[in-house]
Amino acid sequence: MASPDVEFRCFVGGLAWATDDRALETAFSAYGEIVESKIINDRETGRSRGFGFVTFRDEKSMRDAIDGMNEAAVLQRATGGLRLD
């Protein structure tokens, strides 16, 4: 069991500009319980920067999401797939 201060967060890049926190959470919720989903916005314009983070309750869910969604054609920009790290 992981200590309480360990986070199972993955980077999600290549997101469509219109993707919001809720859409990100919905897309990844099939892989396990999500603690937080966050799209990173530009400080000056408030517009999405095209990437975000999803934090899962456990490591298995995070690994399953990385395996299942890497290069996926959901929530992506016009070219390429999602990139998860």
C-alpha positions, 0 to 999 in steps of 0.5 A: 500500500502506498503512503498517503503522500504518494500521488498517482498523477499522469500528464496528458498532452495533445488535448483539443483546445476545447477540452475542460476539466470535466471532459478530461475526468469523464474520458479517464474515469473508465480506468479507475477512481479519479482524485483530480483532473486539471487542464492547464490554462494560460495565465494571461488569456485563460485559454487551454494550453492543450495539456493537463493532469489526471490524478488517480486513487491508485497506481493500477488505475493510472497505469491502465489509463496510460496503457489504454489512452496513450495515442488515443483518438479522444479529446485530441487535437486535429493531428496526432494522438494523446500523449500520456506520461 
